[in-house]
Amino acid sequence: MPEQQNIEYKQSWRDEYLKWICGFANAQGGKIYIGIDDKGNVSGLADYKKLMEDIPNKVVSHLGLVVDINLHEDKGQYYIEIVVPPSQVPISFQGVFHYRSGSTKQELKGIALQNWLLKKNGKRWEDIPVPSATLDNLDEGAIKTFVSKAIQKDRIPAAAESETLDTLLENLNLKQEGHLTNAAILLFGKNPSTVNATCSFKIGRFGKESHDLLFQDIVETNLFAMADKVVEILKSKYLIRPIEYKGLERIEPLEYPEAALREAILNAIIHKDYSSTFTFLHVYDDRLELWNPGPLPEELTIEKLKRSHSSYPRNVNIANVFFKAGYVESWGRGTTKIISSCLEAGLPEPVIEEDQGGFRVIFRKDNLNKEALTAQGLNARQVTAVLFVKDKGQITNSEYQQLNSIGKSVAAAELQQLADQKILSRVGNTGRSTRYIIYKGES
């Protein structure tokens, strides 16, 4: 069996392997085999009797852990199995906290260590009490707006309107040990930066490259008002409204679907790691990129986000307030809603990815209209083919030939060029099953 999350092989014992035991204890537990090489072959131990006594003593002395040590034999070769149970309390080795992730051992430092220690102790950053904060630090207008919306959505009882503020906050789990929490100040505070200097939302308008900043805004409201404020600024300064007509009716939709933008912004606010840096929204000529700090939870992957999935909010109480106000649903449909809204608007599927310890959504404009395709250097046949794919969903080499009255080799070359330029993607095996669809990004 290869090395994995819960298995590690070592040919001989070294005291530095106490770090690996520490890492297993801080994660899900696991087994370390001494006397087996990286390929899983038994190499044997000459000093197994001594190690059977030394290892458990060293583990207790340096880590305060009790582990099971089992001796095994294979064709006359002896090897040792160290069974490490998961620890309910944080374990360090010489002052350093180690953690097993996948088949690697990591040293936890800085923000990662802080968040892990909180999680290990059954706490979250949002639940940390703020002893210096009082009810005077909260924005009553924001709280009244929340109560009104939550009652309209029938997600809190109408009687909540007459409850004391203390009772409301306790029912929302926004008080701990008699004090307001970080979440309470972030959600409804007059000055949320008192508990988090990076809780603001940065918006920038760029040229072609990320170093070409044209102008910017910083949204510094509490979280409950933040999504509305961000969308308002985007609509007034950053995004255009192409004019369309439906009969005699003049229609001015945003260049990106507002429902998708709002959902992505709310997700960034709710799932952000508030012990880290700012949330950034980069607006370019051809795309909009939204990034918030905080990786996906272990239970989710990018592919799972694109289909029906459970919700695992990083900040449970912050998410609960937005849910009760009717701003979001709790069924894990946010990303699928973002994707479907863009596709329904005729835009490419957004790129969703993890990057630099955070989560990014990239909205892209429709660069697949006749004018944009011609500007990209495509010939008339290729433009016709791309528009055909937009309408029909795919195209084959045979269809390309028939559409443009050309031969197979020319069709193959021009289709390959479209794939090289990441306008179309080739799917299927060689031959009749090969077809080309709209390129949807690497994710």
GIKA-V874971 format. One record per helix or strand. SS is the DSSP state (H for helix, E for strand). FROM is the first residue (numbers start at 1). LEN is the number of residues. If there is no record, write none. Layout:
ss->(SS:SS)
from->(FROM:FROM)
len->(LEN:LEN)
This chain:
ss->(E:E:H:E:E:E:H:E:E:E:E:E:E:H:H:E:H:E:H:H:H:E:E:H:E:H:E:E:H:E:E:H:E:E:H:H:H:E:E:H:H:E:H:H:E:E)
from->(4:7:15:30:36:42:48:68:77:93:96:98:104:110:125:129:135:138:140:158:165:175:179:182:189:192:201:213:223:244:249:258:279:287:302:316:334:351:358:370:380:395:397:408:424:435)
len->(1:4:12:5:1:1:16:7:8:1:1:4:4:11:3:1:3:1:13:5:7:2:3:7:1:3:6:7:16:3:3:14:5:7:4:9:11:5:7:6:13:1:8:13:4:4)
